[in-house]
Each structure stands twice: as structure tokens, then as C-alpha cells.
Amino acid sequence: MSQSLEIPKLDTLAQELAAIQQTSSKKIALLGSRHVPITHQHLIEMMSYALVLVGHRLITSGATGTNSAAIKGAMRADSSLVTVILPQSLSRQPRESRNQLEQVIHLVESPENDNLSLAEASALCNREIVSRCQQLICFAFHDSHTLLQTCREAEEQHKLVTLFYFD
């Protein structure tokens, strides 16, 4: 059984080197699955806290799980550096998310997507989030089609993408 290793493209390596050397703050998108074990949520919360604490701006969406953990950590560090873009209007979000989302200073609603399915609205929302960031950190399962498509689109836009798999 031989497995081929994918060799990173030269532009990807240059991009990663530039990201490592960059000392100024970045706009970092953090997205992921709704279905996340609590221990993973704590790790995501700590990561977003640390990213914002050192001055990065965090952009995410309002779903439970990964995004909720990212919001919690980032808000604890500096609520002015957190932007949450919703796939639909705030009233369409689950009740358990609304309390947290109402505390977000930079909250962008998308009521024009209220007539779409959540999957369609989420795909549009993720595109908007990626368009606003320099780097994408994503937590997904191998069958998380919308999230994996978002990662592919971010790579096509030459964004630095870090993808973690839960499975």
C-alpha cells in the first residue's frame, strides 16, 4: 500500500511563510461544525481567546458548537474585535444562540436569506465571511460538505486555510 504525499504548491508555501512572518493583526475567520464535543468546544474557545488577545480580529457565524465557542472566547478577550455574520436574521437563530448573539457589538444579519434553506444561507454566509478575512481556520468532519466547500473556495481566493478534522 503506497500513499502519495501531496506536495504543497510554491505559492502556498510562500503564503504560509508570509503569514508566519506577519507581526501585525490579521482578520481571521473561524468556522466549524455545530456538532462538537464539549472538550473540543473548550479548545476552540481558548484558541479564539488567544487569537483576539494578541490583537487579531475574529470573524465567525452564529451557529452553536464551533462558532459559539469561538464567539465566547473572543468576546472574553475583546468584544470590539469580534464580528459575527449570520446566515439569516437574528430571529431565525436558535433561542440558545440568540442570548449570546445579542451581546455581540459587530453583528451582521442577513434577512434577505430568510426564505432560503439553512444550508443555502450558510453557504452564502460562509462566502461573505471568507471575503472579509485573510486566513480561515475551519473545524469539520469529512462529510461536512458546506464547510469543505468553503475551504476550497478560500484556497481558490488564495487565503491561508487551516483545516482540522474531528473524525
C-alpha positions in Angstrom: 0.0 0.0 0.0 1.6 3.2 -1.1 0.2 6.5 -0.3 1.2 9.5 -2.3 2.0 12.6 -0.4 0.7 15.9 -1.8 3.5 18.3 -2.3 2.4 21.9 -1.4 2.5 24.4 -4.3 5.2 27.0 -4.2 2.6 29.9 -3.8 1.1 28.1 -0.9 4.4 27.8 0.8 5.2 31.4 0.2 1.8 32.4 1.6 2.4 30.3 4.7 5.9 31.9 5.2 4.5 35.4 4.8 1.7 34.5 7.4 4.3 33.3 9.9 6.4 36.4 9.5 3.5 38.8 9.7 3.5 40.6 13.0 0.5 42.8 12.5 -3.0 41.8 13.3 -5.0 39.8 10.8 -8.6 39.2 10.1 -9.1 35.5 10.9 -12.3 33.6 10.1 -13.1 30.7 12.4 -15.8 28.4 11.2 -16.9 24.8 12.0 -19.5 22.2 12.7 -22.4 22.6 15.0 -21.9 19.1 16.4 -18.8 19.4 18.5 -17.9 17.6 21.8 -17.7 19.9 24.8 -13.9 19.3 25.2 -13.3 20.4 21.6 -15.5 23.5 22.3 -13.2 24.4 25.2 -10.1 24.1 22.9 -11.8 26.3 20.3 -12.8 28.8 22.9 -9.2 29.0 24.2 -7.8 29.4 20.6 -10.2 32.2 19.8 -9.4 33.9 23.1 -5.7 33.7 22.4 -6.0 35.0 18.8 -8.0 38.0 19.9 -5.9 38.6 23.0 -2.9 39.2 20.7 -4.8 41.6 18.6 -6.3 39.6 15.7 -9.9 40.3 14.5 -12.1 37.3 14.6 -14.9 36.7 12.1 -17.4 33.9 12.5 -21.0 32.9 12.2 -23.6 32.4 14.8 -24.2 28.7 14.9 -24.0 26.5 18.0 -20.9 24.4 18.5 -17.7 25.6 17.0 -18.9 29.2 16.2 -20.5 29.7 19.6 -17.3 28.6 21.3 -15.2 30.9 19.1 -17.5 33.8 20.0 -17.3 33.0 23.7 -13.6 33.0 23.8 -13.1 36.1 21.5 -15.7 38.1 23.4 -13.9 37.3 26.7 -10.6 38.7 25.2 -12.0 41.9 23.4 -15.6 42.2 22.2 -14.7 45.0 19.8 -12.5 42.6 17.8 -15.3 40.1 17.1 -17.6 40.2 14.0 -20.4 37.7 13.7 -22.1 37.4 10.3 -25.4 35.5 10.4 -26.8 33.4 7.5 -30.2 34.8 8.2 -31.9 37.3 10.5 -31.3 37.1 14.3 -34.9 36.0 14.8 -34.2 32.8 12.7 -31.4 31.8 15.0 -31.9 29.1 17.7 -33.0 30.5 21.1 -29.9 29.2 22.8 -27.7 31.2 20.3 -29.7 34.4 20.5 -28.7 35.4 24.0 -25.0 35.2 23.1 -25.5 36.9 19.7 -27.4 39.9 21.3 -24.1 40.7 23.2 -22.0 40.9 20.0 -21.2 44.5 19.1 -20.5 43.8 15.4 -23.4 41.6 14.4 -24.4 41.4 10.7 -27.8 39.9 10.0 -28.9 38.6 6.5 -32.7 38.9 6.5 -32.6 38.7 2.7 -31.7 35.0 3.1 -34.7 34.1 5.5 -36.5 32.5 2.6 -33.6 30.2 1.8 -32.8 26.8 3.4 -30.3 27.0 6.2 -27.8 25.1 4.1 -28.1 27.6 1.2 -28.0 30.6 3.6 -25.0 29.1 5.4 -23.1 28.7 2.1 -23.7 32.4 1.2 -22.8 33.5 4.7 -19.5 31.5 4.6 -18.6 33.1 1.3 -19.2 36.6 2.9 -17.0 35.6 5.9 -14.2 34.3 3.6 -14.3 37.5 1.5 -13.6 39.6 4.7 -10.7 37.5 6.1 -7.1 36.9 5.4 -7.0 33.4 7.0 -9.6 30.7 7.5 -9.5 28.2 10.4 -12.1 25.5 10.0 -13.2 22.6 12.2 -15.1 20.0 10.2 -15.9 16.4 9.7 -15.0 14.6 6.4 -18.7 14.8 5.4 -19.2 18.5 6.3 -19.9 19.4 2.6 -20.7 23.1 3.1 -17.6 23.7 5.3 -15.3 21.8 3.0 -16.6 23.7 0.0 -15.9 26.9 1.9 -12.3 25.8 2.5 -11.9 25.1 -1.3 -13.3 28.5 -2.1 -11.0 30.2 0.4 -8.0 28.4 -1.2 -9.1 29.5 -4.6 -9.1 33.1 -3.3 -5.5 32.4 -2.1 -6.5 32.7 1.6 -4.4 30.8 4.1 -6.6 27.8 5.2 -6.1 25.6 8.3 -8.5 22.7 8.4 -8.9 20.5 11.4 -11.0 17.3 11.2 -13.0 16.0 14.1 -13.1 12.4 12.7 
